[in-house]
């Protein structure tokens, strides 16, 4: 299985980072590749089951999108998301604070 890992240290609390990650209207303020995020289904009170479509910049100015299901949410600690593909070759991601 192909695995990608990325980590970084920032001088902010987990609560602050969590708030930024939940504020989809402002993802474009801190992510150059994101054009917008549409919430298609809100999920429960912690956003478990949230369905979102993320639109992002591709090479040569084209726009791509991914359909993502958010699960395993632990507020201010992290979540899992599944990028759902048509061919069943879904990708799984984990965000941990």
Buried (B, 14 or more C-beta within 10 A) or exposed (E): EEEEEEEEEEEEEEEEBBEEBBEBEEBBEEEEEBBBBEBEEEBEEEBBEBBBEBBBBEEEEEEEBBBBBBBEBEEBEBBBBBBBEEEEEEEEEEBEB
